[in-house]
Amino acid sequence: MPRSVAVLIFPGVQLLDAAGPLQVFATANDQARAAGRPPPYRPQLVAATAGLIASSAGVGLAAASLPRPDRIDTLLVAGGPGIHALAEDARMLAWLRRAALRPVRIVSVCTGAFLLAAAGLLDGRRATTHWQRAAELAARYPAVRVDPDAIHVRDGAVWTSAGVTAGIDLALALLTQDLGADASLAVARHLVVFNRRPGGQSQFSAEAPLPQTAAPFAALHGWMARNLARPLTLDLLARQAGMSERSFLRHYRAATGMTPARMVERLRVEAARRALAETRAPAKAIARRCGFGTEETMRRSFLRQIAVPPAAYRARFATV
């Protein structure tokens, strides 16, 4: 029997969150038919109310009504601007909880994680969402262990993914679990996408804002950003802040949630990211200008911060 995949949509769903995974399952079916095998999946769009559902892109999607949970093998919740309204629908939350009582694989793409969290299905679990919404998910649902960098996360029978096209990565991972690595690789090749995307989603993120509590050190951060080529030691930073080293370290950790050394590395990586994307300067010169000293030191910092090396980052995001 083909595996039933129900993709839950709603008014304001993000089109690619639903269409990307659907295409993965449809392509797997096409390849199975071409090889003379029965299609492995029975995908369908479903919604709280059957009919034409308007996506945030303005494209209407035809959805069936919610099936009985015992007729679903995989439930995939798409994301989009309408997810928060859906998360306030008591009937939808009750239906999700009933589904979770059965041996159903439950999946979310992008902000679809907010609906799973509202139903309590992510409590105590590790999960991810779009990098722009990860802090919000963690703040709204403190029982969820949010990983802001992961492309997709599996915690038991619950899977969550990062934003938009990461739904394709997640669908390929589901395909690997169901049909094996060869099948998912064949689908990825046909769709001209990575079967396993290198790095995490931090490489796509904009510069992360500092917490509000870091305001007392705003002037120091500005000075640090202008002096990245200098050896920014703890002693120098403490003197610049007008504190003893011990007092500075204690107050800085309390205000920012990180050590001064971690902040120095973060600022240097952000400066190097901009230089790699916006200039043609050699990597060696960028490493010196941003205070890394050597290309190897810069490479290690990039791997720690965004999980891709400088050369790969420049190849993907260069604008000149």
C-alpha positions as protocol buffer text, in pm:
chain_id: "A"
residue {
  index: 1
  type: MET
  ca { x: 0 y: 0 z: 0 }
}
residue {
  index: 2
  type: PRO
  ca { x: 130 y: 350 z: -77 }
}
residue {
  index: 3
  type: ARG
  ca { x: 216 y: 564 z: 225 }
}
residue {
  index: 4
  type: SER
  ca { x: -40 y: 837 z: 287 }
}
residue {
  index: 5
  type: VAL
  ca { x: 118 y: 1184 z: 315 }
}
residue {
  index: 6
  type: ALA
  ca { x: -122 y: 1459 z: 427 }
}
residue {
  index: 7
  type: VAL
  ca { x: 14 y: 1812 z: 379 }
}
residue {
  index: 8
  type: LEU
  ca { x: -182 y: 2049 z: 603 }
}
residue {
  index: 9
  type: ILE
  ca { x: -239 y: 2394 z: 450 }
}
residue {
  index: 10
  type: PHE
  ca { x: -441 y: 2701 z: 552 }
}
residue {
  index: 11
  type: PRO
  ca { x: -520 y: 3052 z: 426 }
}
residue {
  index: 12
  type: GLY
  ca { x: -189 y: 3234 z: 398 }
}
residue {
  index: 13
  type: VAL
  ca { x: 23 y: 2921 z: 365 }
}
residue {
  index: 14
  type: GLN
  ca { x: 362 y: 2976 z: 206 }
}
residue {
  index: 15
  type: LEU
  ca { x: 341 y: 2815 z: -136 }
}
residue {
  index: 16
  type: LEU
  ca { x: 683 y: 2651 z: -146 }
}
residue {
  index: 17
  type: ASP
  ca { x: 645 y: 2505 z: 204 }
}
residue {
  index: 18
  type: ALA
  ca { x: 371 y: 2282 z: 65 }
}
residue {
  index: 19
  type: ALA
  ca { x: 472 y: 2251 z: -301 }
}
residue {
  index: 20
  type: GLY
  ca { x: 839 y: 2166 z: -235 }
}
residue {
  index: 21
  type: PRO
  ca { x: 780 y: 1851 z: -28 }
}
residue {
  index: 22
  type: LEU
  ca { x: 485 y: 1753 z: -249 }
}
residue {
  index: 23
  type: GLN
  ca { x: 711 y: 1757 z: -553 }
}
residue {
  index: 24
  type: VAL
  ca { x: 964 y: 1532 z: -379 }
}
residue {
  index: 25
  type: PHE
  ca { x: 695 y: 1268 z: -314 }
}
residue {
  index: 26
  type: ALA
  ca { x: 547 y: 1311 z: -663 }
}
residue {
  index: 27
  type: THR
  ca { x: 888 y: 1264 z: -825 }
}
residue {
  index: 28
  type: ALA
  ca { x: 946 y: 948 z: -619 }
}
residue {
  index: 29
  type: ASN
  ca { x: 615 y: 819 z: -755 }
}
residue {
  index: 30
  type: ASP
  ca { x: 713 y: 910 z: -1113 }
}
residue {
  index: 31
  type: GLN
  ca { x: 1043 y: 727 z: -1083 }
}
residue {
  index: 32
  type: ALA
  ca { x: 878 y: 420 z: -935 }
}
residue {
  index: 33
  type: ARG
  ca { x: 625 y: 406 z: -1223 }
}
residue {
  index: 34
  type: ALA
  ca { x: 906 y: 447 z: -1478 }
}
residue {
  index: 35
  type: ALA
  ca { x: 1078 y: 144 z: -1321 }
}
residue {
  index: 36
  type: GLY
  ca { x: 756 y: -60 z: -1334 }
}
residue {
  index: 37
  type: ARG
  ca { x: 692 y: -42 z: -958 }
}
residue {
  index: 38
  type: PRO
  ca { x: 378 y: 85 z: -783 }
}
residue {
  index: 39
  type: PRO
  ca { x: 400 y: 444 z: -653 }
}
residue {
  index: 40
  type: PRO
  ca { x: 523 y: 449 z: -292 }
}
residue {
  index: 41
  type: TYR
  ca { x: 323 y: 758 z: -182 }
}
residue {
  index: 42
  type: ARG
  ca { x: -30 y: 891 z: -183 }
}
residue {
  index: 43
  type: PRO
  ca { x: 19 y: 1264 z: -119 }
}
residue {
  index: 44
  type: GLN
  ca { x: -270 y: 1505 z: -72 }
}
residue {
  index: 45
  type: LEU
  ca { x: -331 y: 1860 z: 46 }
}
residue {
  index: 46
  type: VAL
  ca { x: -570 y: 1885 z: 342 }
}
residue {
  index: 47
  type: ALA
  ca { x: -719 y: 2176 z: 535 }
}
residue {
  index: 48
  type: ALA
  ca { x: -958 y: 2247 z: 820 }
}
residue {
  index: 49
  type: THR
  ca { x: -1216 y: 2336 z: 555 }
}
residue {
  index: 50
  type: ALA
  ca { x: -1206 y: 2167 z: 214 }
}
residue {
  index: 51
  type: GLY
  ca { x: -1189 y: 2385 z: -93 }
}
residue {
  index: 52
  type: LEU
  ca { x: -961 y: 2636 z: -261 }
}
residue {
  index: 53
  type: ILE
  ca { x: -705 y: 2773 z: -13 }
}
residue {
  index: 54
  type: ALA
  ca { x: -530 y: 3100 z: -98 }
}
residue {
  index: 55
  type: SER
  ca { x: -155 y: 3087 z: -42 }
}
residue {
  index: 56
  type: SER
  ca { x: 49 y: 3394 z: 59 }
}
residue {
  index: 57
  type: ALA
  ca { x: 175 y: 3406 z: -301 }
}
residue {
  index: 58
  type: GLY
  ca { x: -182 y: 3447 z: -428 }
}
residue {
  index: 59
  type: VAL
  ca { x: -197 y: 3100 z: -581 }
}
residue {
  index: 60
  type: GLY
  ca { x: -497 y: 2890 z: -481 }
}
residue {
  index: 61
  type: LEU
  ca { x: -446 y: 2531 z: -368 }
}
residue {
  index: 62
  type: ALA
  ca { x: -725 y: 2273 z: -372 }
}
residue {
  index: 63
  type: ALA
  ca { x: -745 y: 2093 z: -39 }
}
residue {
  index: 64
  type: ALA
  ca { x: -948 y: 1800 z: 88 }
}
residue {
  index: 65
  type: SER
  ca { x: -1101 y: 1794 z: 435 }
}
residue {
  index: 66
  type: LEU
  ca { x: -903 y: 1658 z: 729 }
}
residue {
  index: 67
  type: PRO
  ca { x: -877 y: 1277 z: 708 }
}
residue {
  index: 68
  type: ARG
  ca { x: -908 y: 1044 z: 1000 }
}
residue {
  index: 69
  type: PRO
  ca { x: -571 y: 1023 z: 1177 }
}
residue {
  index: 70
  type: ASP
  ca { x: -565 y: 645 z: 1136 }
}
residue {
  index: 71
  type: ARG
  ca { x: -555 y: 696 z: 759 }
}
residue {
  index: 72
  type: ILE
  ca { x: -236 y: 905 z: 764 }
}
residue {
  index: 73
  type: ASP
  ca { x: 120 y: 774 z: 766 }
}
residue {
  index: 74
  type: THR
  ca { x: 291 y: 1116 z: 752 }
}
residue {
  index: 75
  type: LEU
  ca { x: 133 y: 1448 z: 850 }
}
residue {
  index: 76
  type: LEU
  ca { x: 327 y: 1746 z: 718 }
}
residue {
  index: 77
  type: VAL
  ca { x: 235 y: 2094 z: 847 }
}
residue {
  index: 78
  type: ALA
  ca { x: 341 y: 2374 z: 613 }
}
residue {
  index: 79
  type: GLY
  ca { x: 430 y: 2724 z: 736 }
}
residue {
  index: 80
  type: GLY
  ca { x: 329 y: 3071 z: 637 }
}
residue {
  index: 81
  type: PRO
  ca { x: 178 y: 3395 z: 769 }
}
residue {
  index: 82
  type: GLY
  ca { x: -152 y: 3225 z: 852 }
}
residue {
  index: 83
  type: ILE
  ca { x: -1 y: 2974 z: 1095 }
}
residue {
  index: 84
  type: HIS
  ca { x: -69 y: 3178 z: 1410 }
}
residue {
  index: 85
  type: ALA
  ca { x: -441 y: 3206 z: 1337 }
}
residue {
  index: 86
  type: LEU
  ca { x: -452 y: 2829 z: 1286 }
}
residue {
  index: 87
  type: ALA
  ca { x: -266 y: 2779 z: 1616 }
}
residue {
  index: 88
  type: GLU
  ca { x: -564 y: 2943 z: 1793 }
}
residue {
  index: 89
  type: ASP
  ca { x: -813 y: 2698 z: 1642 }
}
residue {
  index: 90
  type: ALA
  ca { x: -909 y: 2465 z: 1927 }
}
residue {
  index: 91
  type: ARG
  ca { x: -1053 y: 2203 z: 1691 }
}
residue {
  index: 92
  type: MET
  ca { x: -733 y: 2193 z: 1488 }
}
residue {
  index: 93
  type: LEU
  ca { x: -519 y: 2154 z: 1801 }
}
residue {
  index: 94
  type: ALA
  ca { x: -744 y: 1873 z: 1924 }
}
residue {
  index: 95
  type: TRP
  ca { x: -719 y: 1697 z: 1587 }
}
residue {
  index: 96
  type: LEU
  ca { x: -339 y: 1723 z: 1596 }
}
residue {
  index: 97
  type: ARG
  ca { x: -326 y: 1579 z: 1946 }
}
residue {
  index: 98
  type: ARG
  ca { x: -545 y: 1287 z: 1839 }
}
residue {
  index: 99
  type: ALA
  ca { x: -316 y: 1226 z: 1542 }
}
residue {
  index: 100
  type: ALA
  ca { x: -12 y: 1224 z: 1770 }
}
residue {
  index: 101
  type: LEU
  ca { x: -162 y: 939 z: 1974 }
}
residue {
  index: 102
  type: ARG
  ca { x: -132 y: 711 z: 1671 }
}
residue {
  index: 103
  type: PRO
  ca { x: 186 y: 583 z: 1500 }
}
residue {
  index: 104
  type: VAL
  ca { x: 192 y: 882 z: 1265 }
}
residue {
  index: 105
  type: ARG
  ca { x: 508 y: 1059 z: 1154 }
}
residue {
  index: 106
  type: ILE
  ca { x: 447 y: 1428 z: 1226 }
}
residue {
  index: 107
  type: VAL
  ca { x: 646 y: 1686 z: 1033 }
}
residue {
  index: 108
  type: SER
  ca { x: 660 y: 2065 z: 1006 }
}
residue {
  index: 109
  type: VAL
  ca { x: 819 y: 2298 z: 754 }
}
residue {
  index: 110
  type: CYS
  ca { x: 935 y: 2648 z: 849 }
}
residue {
  index: 111
  type: THR
  ca { x: 687 y: 2819 z: 1083 }
}
residue {
  index: 112
  type: GLY
  ca { x: 465 y: 2511 z: 1083 }
}
residue {
  index: 113
  type: ALA
  ca { x: 659 y: 2432 z: 1401 }
}
residue {
  index: 114
  type: PHE
  ca { x: 450 y: 2698 z: 1580 }
}
residue {
  index: 115
  type: LEU
  ca { x: 135 y: 2490 z: 1527 }
}
residue {
  index: 116
  type: LEU
  ca { x: 301 y: 2174 z: 1658 }
}
residue {
  index: 117
  type: ALA
  ca { x: 429 y: 2369 z: 1958 }
}
residue {
  index: 118
  type: ALA
  ca { x: 84 y: 2516 z: 2026 }
}
residue {
  index: 119
  type: ALA
  ca { x: -57 y: 2162 z: 2037 }
}
residue {
  index: 120
  type: GLY
  ca { x: 216 y: 2060 z: 2284 }
}
residue {
  index: 121
  type: LEU
  ca { x: 372 y: 1816 z: 2039 }
}
residue {
  index: 122
  type: LEU
  ca { x: 719 y: 1973 z: 2068 }
}
residue {
  index: 123
  type: ASP
  ca { x: 732 y: 1991 z: 2450 }
}
residue {
  index: 124
  type: GLY
  ca { x: 1064 y: 1848 z: 2566 }
}
residue {
  index: 125
  type: ARG
  ca { x: 1176 y: 1790 z: 2209 }
}
residue {
  index: 126
  type: ARG
  ca { x: 1454 y: 1939 z: 2003 }
}
residue {
  index: 127
  type: ALA
  ca { x: 1313 y: 2132 z: 1704 }
}
residue {
  index: 128
  type: THR
  ca { x: 1395 y: 2398 z: 1449 }
}
residue {
  index: 129
  type: THR
  ca { x: 1222 y: 2660 z: 1234 }
}
residue {
  index: 130
  type: HIS
  ca { x: 1320 y: 2948 z: 1002 }
}
residue {
  index: 131
  type: TRP
  ca { x: 1624 y: 3130 z: 1142 }
}
residue {
  index: 132
  type: GLN
  ca { x: 1428 y: 3457 z: 1159 }
}
residue {
  index: 133
  type: ARG
  ca { x: 1164 y: 3298 z: 1383 }
}
residue {
  index: 134
  type: ALA
  ca { x: 1377 y: 3070 z: 1602 }
}
residue {
  index: 135
  type: ALA
  ca { x: 1407 y: 3318 z: 1891 }
}
residue {
  index: 136
  type: GLU
  ca { x: 1030 y: 3378 z: 1882 }
}
residue {
  index: 137
  type: LEU
  ca { x: 957 y: 3005 z: 1892 }
}
residue {
  index: 138
  type: ALA
  ca { x: 1189 y: 2962 z: 2191 }
}
residue {
  index: 139
  type: ALA
  ca { x: 1034 y: 3259 z: 2375 }
}
residue {
  index: 140
  type: ARG
  ca { x: 672 y: 3153 z: 2312 }
}
residue {
  index: 141
  type: TYR
  ca { x: 728 y: 2787 z: 2393 }
}
residue {
  index: 142
  type: PRO
  ca { x: 1009 y: 2751 z: 2649 }
}
residue {
  index: 143
  type: ALA
  ca { x: 946 y: 2375 z: 2677 }
}
residue {
  index: 144
  type: VAL
  ca { x: 1081 y: 2337 z: 2320 }
}
residue {
  index: 145
  type: ARG
  ca { x: 1457 y: 2297 z: 2274 }
}
residue {
  index: 146
  type: VAL
  ca { x: 1504 y: 2516 z: 1966 }
}
residue {
  index: 147
  type: ASP
  ca { x: 1807 y: 2462 z: 1742 }
}
residue {
  index: 148
  type: PRO
  ca { x: 1831 y: 2779 z: 1527 }
}
residue {
  index: 149
  type: ASP
  ca { x: 2099 y: 2642 z: 1293 }
}
residue {
  index: 150
  type: ALA
  ca { x: 1969 y: 2299 z: 1192 }
}
residue {
  index: 151
  type: ILE
  ca { x: 1829 y: 2247 z: 841 }
}
residue {
  index: 152
  type: HIS
  ca { x: 1603 y: 1977 z: 982 }
}
residue {
  index: 153
  type: VAL
  ca { x: 1570 y: 1791 z: 1311 }
}
residue {
  index: 154
  type: ARG
  ca { x: 1428 y: 1453 z: 1401 }
}
residue {
  index: 155
  type: ASP
  ca { x: 1323 y: 1386 z: 1760 }
}
residue {
  index: 156
  type: GLY
  ca { x: 1142 y: 1055 z: 1776 }
}
residue {
  index: 157
  type: ALA
  ca { x: 844 y: 1052 z: 1539 }
}
residue {
  index: 158
  type: VAL
  ca { x: 845 y: 1432 z: 1510 }
}
residue {
  index: 159
  type: TRP
  ca { x: 1048 y: 1610 z: 1244 }
}
residue {
  index: 160
  type: THR
  ca { x: 1088 y: 1986 z: 1198 }
}
residue {
  index: 161
  type: SER
  ca { x: 1272 y: 2186 z: 933 }
}
residue {
  index: 162
  type: ALA
  ca { x: 1412 y: 2530 z: 869 }
}
residue {
  index: 163
  type: GLY
  ca { x: 1253 y: 2778 z: 631 }
}
residue {
  index: 164
  type: VAL
  ca { x: 1100 y: 2743 z: 287 }
}
residue {
  index: 165
  type: THR
  ca { x: 1329 y: 2531 z: 64 }
}
residue {
  index: 166
  type: ALA
  ca { x: 1445 y: 2337 z: 371 }
}
residue {
  index: 167
  type: GLY
  ca { x: 1114 y: 2153 z: 335 }
}
residue {
  index: 168
  type: ILE
  ca { x: 1266 y: 1986 z: 29 }
}
residue {
  index: 169
  type: ASP
  ca { x: 1569 y: 1877 z: 236 }
}
residue {
  index: 170
  type: LEU
  ca { x: 1332 y: 1737 z: 497 }
}
residue {
  index: 171
  type: ALA
  ca { x: 1119 y: 1551 z: 242 }
}
residue {
  index: 172
  type: LEU
  ca { x: 1435 y: 1393 z: 99 }
}
residue {
  index: 173
  type: ALA
  ca { x: 1533 y: 1280 z: 449 }
}
residue {
  index: 174
  type: LEU
  ca { x: 1188 y: 1121 z: 490 }
}
residue {
  index: 175
  type: LEU
  ca { x: 1234 y: 954 z: 153 }
}
residue {
  index: 176
  type: THR
  ca { x: 1568 y: 814 z: 269 }
}
residue {
  index: 177
  type: GLN
  ca { x: 1403 y: 669 z: 579 }
}
residue {
  index: 178
  type: ASP
  ca { x: 1122 y: 512 z: 374 }
}
residue {
  index: 179
  type: LEU
  ca { x: 1293 y: 396 z: 55 }
}
residue {
  index: 180
  type: GLY
  ca { x: 1667 y: 418 z: 113 }
}
residue {
  index: 181
  type: ALA
  ca { x: 1950 y: 652 z: 16 }
}
residue {
  index: 182
  type: ASP
  ca { x: 1956 y: 550 z: -351 }
}
residue {
  index: 183
  type: ALA
  ca { x: 1592 y: 653 z: -400 }
}
residue {
  index: 184
  type: SER
  ca { x: 1636 y: 993 z: -233 }
}
residue {
  index: 185
  type: LEU
  ca { x: 1957 y: 1057 z: -430 }
}
residue {
  index: 186
  type: ALA
  ca { x: 1777 y: 981 z: -757 }
}
residue {
  index: 187
  type: VAL
  ca { x: 1498 y: 1226 z: -668 }
}
residue {
  index: 188
  type: ALA
  ca { x: 1749 y: 1495 z: -563 }
}
residue {
  index: 189
  type: ARG
  ca { x: 1935 y: 1458 z: -891 }
}
residue {
  index: 190
  type: HIS
  ca { x: 1614 y: 1489 z: -1089 }
}
residue {
  index: 191
  type: LEU
  ca { x: 1513 y: 1803 z: -897 }
}
residue {
  index: 192
  type: VAL
  ca { x: 1868 y: 1945 z: -923 }
}
residue {
  index: 193
  type: VAL
  ca { x: 1902 y: 2000 z: -548 }
}
residue {
  index: 194
  type: PHE
  ca { x: 2140 y: 1882 z: -277 }
}
residue {
  index: 195
  type: ASN
  ca { x: 2046 y: 1543 z: -136 }
}
residue {
  index: 196
  type: ARG
  ca { x: 2208 y: 1660 z: 187 }
}
residue {
  index: 197
  type: ARG
  ca { x: 2270 y: 2035 z: 198 }
}
residue {
  index: 198
  type: PRO
  ca { x: 2616 y: 2131 z: 334 }
}
residue {
  index: 199
  type: GLY
  ca { x: 2624 y: 2346 z: 647 }
}
residue {
  index: 200
  type: GLY
  ca { x: 2342 y: 2480 z: 859 }
}
residue {
  index: 201
  type: GLN
  ca { x: 2101 y: 2766 z: 807 }
}
residue {
  index: 202
  type: SER
  ca { x: 2326 y: 3017 z: 988 }
}
residue {
  index: 203
  type: GLN
  ca { x: 2505 y: 3069 z: 657 }
}
residue {
  index: 204
  type: PHE
  ca { x: 2183 y: 3223 z: 518 }
}
residue {
  index: 205
  type: SER
  ca { x: 2102 y: 3440 z: 818 }
}
residue {
  index: 206
  type: ALA
  ca { x: 2145 y: 3814 z: 844 }
}
residue {
  index: 207
  type: GLU
  ca { x: 2355 y: 3952 z: 1129 }
}
residue {
  index: 208
  type: ALA
  ca { x: 2181 y: 3844 z: 1448 }
}
residue {
  index: 209
  type: PRO
  ca { x: 2073 y: 4135 z: 1671 }
}
residue {
  index: 210
  type: LEU
  ca { x: 2218 y: 4157 z: 2019 }
}
residue {
  index: 211
  type: PRO
  ca { x: 1982 y: 4106 z: 2312 }
}
residue {
  index: 212
  type: GLN
  ca { x: 1820 y: 4418 z: 2456 }
}
residue {
  index: 213
  type: THR
  ca { x: 2013 y: 4368 z: 2779 }
}
residue {
  index: 214
  type: ALA
  ca { x: 2340 y: 4427 z: 2589 }
}
residue {
  index: 215
  type: ALA
  ca { x: 2262 y: 4800 z: 2562 }
}
residue {
  index: 216
  type: PRO
  ca { x: 2515 y: 4901 z: 2834 }
}
residue {
  index: 217
  type: PHE
  ca { x: 2789 y: 4768 z: 2608 }
}
residue {
  index: 218
  type: ALA
  ca { x: 2662 y: 4920 z: 2280 }
}
residue {
  index: 219
  type: ALA
  ca { x: 2945 y: 5177 z: 2270 }
}
residue {
  index: 220
  type: LEU
  ca { x: 3201 y: 4905 z: 2339 }
}
residue {
  index: 221
  type: HIS
  ca { x: 3062 y: 4689 z: 2059 }
}
residue {
  index: 222
  type: GLY
  ca { x: 3089 y: 4981 z: 1818 }
}
residue {
  index: 223
  type: TRP
  ca { x: 3451 y: 5033 z: 1922 }
}
residue {
  index: 224
  type: MET
  ca { x: 3522 y: 4660 z: 1883 }
}
residue {
  index: 225
  type: ALA
  ca { x: 3374 y: 4659 z: 1532 }
}
residue {
  index: 226
  type: ARG
  ca { x: 3603 y: 4949 z: 1434 }
}
residue {
  index: 227
  type: ASN
  ca { x: 3913 y: 4783 z: 1581 }
}
residue {
  index: 228
  type: LEU
  ca { x: 3882 y: 4418 z: 1479 }
}
residue {
  index: 229
  type: ALA
  ca { x: 4238 y: 4406 z: 1344 }
}
residue {
  index: 230
  type: ARG
  ca { x: 4376 y: 4477 z: 1692 }
}
residue {
  index: 231
  type: PRO
  ca { x: 4438 y: 4201 z: 1950 }
}
residue {
  index: 232
  type: LEU
  ca { x: 4112 y: 4243 z: 2144 }
}
residue {
  index: 233
  type: THR
  ca { x: 4223 y: 4089 z: 2471 }
}
residue {
  index: 234
  type: LEU
  ca { x: 4011 y: 4072 z: 2786 }
}
residue {
  index: 235
  type: ASP
  ca { x: 4241 y: 4328 z: 2951 }
}
residue {
  index: 236
  type: LEU
  ca { x: 4201 y: 4575 z: 2662 }
}
residue {
  index: 237
  type: LEU
  ca { x: 3822 y: 4534 z: 2647 }
}
residue {
  index: 238
  type: ALA
  ca { x: 3789 y: 4576 z: 3025 }
}
residue {
  index: 239
  type: ARG
  ca { x: 3994 y: 4895 z: 3017 }
}
residue {
  index: 240
  type: GLN
  ca { x: 3786 y: 5026 z: 2725 }
}
residue {
  index: 241
  type: ALA
  ca { x: 3471 y: 4956 z: 2931 }
}
residue {
  index: 242
  type: GLY
  ca { x: 3622 y: 5125 z: 3238 }
}
residue {
  index: 243
  type: MET
  ca { x: 3603 y: 4811 z: 3456 }
}
residue {
  index: 244
  type: SER
  ca { x: 3830 y: 4559 z: 3618 }
}
residue {
  index: 245
  type: GLU
  ca { x: 3868 y: 4235 z: 3422 }
}
residue {
  index: 246
  type: ARG
  ca { x: 3671 y: 4035 z: 3680 }
}
residue {
  index: 247
  type: SER
  ca { x: 3385 y: 4286 z: 3700 }
}
residue {
  index: 248
  type: PHE
  ca { x: 3376 y: 4328 z: 3321 }
}
residue {
  index: 249
  type: LEU
  ca { x: 3358 y: 3955 z: 3257 }
}
residue {
  index: 250
  type: ARG
  ca { x: 3074 y: 3908 z: 3508 }
}
residue {
  index: 251
  type: HIS
  ca { x: 2867 y: 4203 z: 3383 }
}
residue {
  index: 252
  type: TYR
  ca { x: 2931 y: 4122 z: 3017 }
}
residue {
  index: 253
  type: ARG
  ca { x: 2815 y: 3763 z: 3048 }
}
residue {
  index: 254
  type: ALA
  ca { x: 2504 y: 3873 z: 3235 }
}
residue {
  index: 255
  type: ALA
  ca { x: 2417 y: 4132 z: 2967 }
}
residue {
  index: 256
  type: THR
  ca { x: 2491 y: 3936 z: 2650 }
}
residue {
  index: 257
  type: GLY
  ca { x: 2479 y: 3568 z: 2744 }
}
residue {
  index: 258
  type: MET
  ca { x: 2825 y: 3509 z: 2601 }
}
residue {
  index: 259
  type: THR
  ca { x: 3190 y: 3571 z: 2679 }
}
residue {
  index: 260
  type: PRO
  ca { x: 3378 y: 3870 z: 2535 }
}
residue {
  index: 261
  type: ALA
  ca { x: 3594 y: 3629 z: 2333 }
}
residue {
  index: 262
  type: ARG
  ca { x: 3284 y: 3477 z: 2175 }
}
residue {
  index: 263
  type: MET
  ca { x: 3156 y: 3823 z: 2084 }
}
residue {
  index: 264
  type: VAL
  ca { x: 3491 y: 3916 z: 1928 }
}
residue {
  index: 265
  type: GLU
  ca { x: 3476 y: 3604 z: 1711 }
}
residue {
  index: 266
  type: ARG
  ca { x: 3115 y: 3675 z: 1616 }
}
residue {
  index: 267
  type: LEU
  ca { x: 3195 y: 4033 z: 1510 }
}
residue {
  index: 268
  type: ARG
  ca { x: 3497 y: 3918 z: 1312 }
}
residue {
  index: 269
  type: VAL
  ca { x: 3299 y: 3650 z: 1131 }
}
residue {
  index: 270
  type: GLU
  ca { x: 3022 y: 3900 z: 1045 }
}
residue {
  index: 271
  type: ALA
  ca { x: 3278 y: 4148 z: 909 }
}
residue {
  index: 272
  type: ALA
  ca { x: 3449 y: 3874 z: 707 }
}
residue {
  index: 273
  type: ARG
  ca { x: 3114 y: 3753 z: 569 }
}
residue {
  index: 274
  type: ARG
  ca { x: 3041 y: 4101 z: 435 }
}
residue {
  index: 275
  type: ALA
  ca { x: 3390 y: 4135 z: 289 }
}
residue {
  index: 276
  type: LEU
  ca { x: 3374 y: 3795 z: 120 }
}
residue {
  index: 277
  type: ALA
  ca { x: 3032 y: 3866 z: -30 }
}
residue {
  index: 278
  type: GLU
  ca { x: 3078 y: 4231 z: -126 }
}
residue {
  index: 279
  type: THR
  ca { x: 3444 y: 4258 z: -230 }
}
residue {
  index: 280
  type: ARG
  ca { x: 3701 y: 4068 z: -435 }
}
residue {
  index: 281
  type: ALA
  ca { x: 3973 y: 4107 z: -172 }
}
residue {
  index: 282
  type: PRO
  ca { x: 4185 y: 3793 z: -122 }
}
residue {
  index: 283
  type: ALA
  ca { x: 4083 y: 3576 z: 173 }
}
residue {
  index: 284
  type: LYS
  ca { x: 4426 y: 3623 z: 327 }
}
residue {
  index: 285
  type: ALA
  ca { x: 4383 y: 4002 z: 330 }
}
residue {
  index: 286
  type: ILE
  ca { x: 4031 y: 3971 z: 474 }
}
residue {
  index: 287
  type: ALA
  ca { x: 4160 y: 3743 z: 750 }
}
residue {
  index: 288
  type: ARG
  ca { x: 4422 y: 4002 z: 848 }
}
residue {
  index: 289
  type: ARG
  ca { x: 4181 y: 4297 z: 822 }
}
residue {
  index: 290
  type: CYS
  ca { x: 3920 y: 4127 z: 1039 }
}
residue {
  index: 291
  type: GLY
  ca { x: 4169 y: 4026 z: 1307 }
}
residue {
  index: 292
  type: PHE
  ca { x: 4194 y: 3652 z: 1244 }
}
residue {
  index: 293
  type: GLY
  ca { x: 4561 y: 3672 z: 1154 }
}
residue {
  index: 294
  type: THR
  ca { x: 4562 y: 3370 z: 926 }
}
residue {
  index: 295
  type: GLU
  ca { x: 4324 y: 3211 z: 677 }
}
residue {
  index: 296
  type: GLU
  ca { x: 4323 y: 2891 z: 882 }
}
residue {
  index: 297
  type: THR
  ca { x: 4208 y: 3075 z: 1196 }
}
residue {
  index: 298
  type: MET
  ca { x: 3932 y: 3241 z: 992 }
}
residue {
  index: 299
  type: ARG
  ca { x: 3828 y: 2905 z: 848 }
}
residue {
  index: 300
  type: ARG
  ca { x: 3795 y: 2749 z: 1194 }
}
residue {
  index: 301
  type: SER
  ca { x: 3588 y: 3043 z: 1318 }
}
residue {
  index: 302
  type: PHE
  ca { x: 3356 y: 3018 z: 1016 }
}
residue {
  index: 303
  type: LEU
  ca { x: 3303 y: 2647 z: 1080 }
}
residue {
  index: 304
  type: ARG
  ca { x: 3220 y: 2715 z: 1445 }
}
residue {
  index: 305
  type: GLN
  ca { x: 2986 y: 3004 z: 1371 }
}
residue {
  index: 306
  type: ILE
  ca { x: 2808 y: 2913 z: 1045 }
}
residue {
  index: 307
  type: ALA
  ca { x: 2928 y: 2559 z: 965 }
}
residue {
  index: 308
  type: VAL
  ca { x: 3074 y: 2642 z: 621 }
}
residue {
  index: 309
  type: PRO
  ca { x: 3430 y: 2750 z: 529 }
}
residue {
  index: 310
  type: PRO
  ca { x: 3500 y: 3099 z: 388 }
}
residue {
  index: 311
  type: ALA
  ca { x: 3562 y: 2976 z: 33 }
}
residue {
  index: 312
  type: ALA
  ca { x: 3226 y: 2799 z: 19 }
}
residue {
  index: 313
  type: TYR
  ca { x: 3051 y: 3101 z: 170 }
}
residue {
  index: 314
  type: ARG
  ca { x: 3198 y: 3332 z: -94 }
}
residue {
  index: 315
  type: ALA
  ca { x: 3106 y: 3092 z: -375 }
}
residue {
  index: 316
  type: ARG
  ca { x: 2741 y: 3088 z: -263 }
}
residue {
  index: 317
  type: PHE
  ca { x: 2684 y: 3450 z: -163 }
}
residue {
  index: 318
  type: ALA
  ca { x: 2928 y: 3673 z: -354 }
}
residue {
  index: 319
  type: THR
  ca { x: 2760 y: 3978 z: -510 }
}
residue {
  index: 320
  type: VAL
  ca { x: 3059 y: 4106 z: -711 }
}
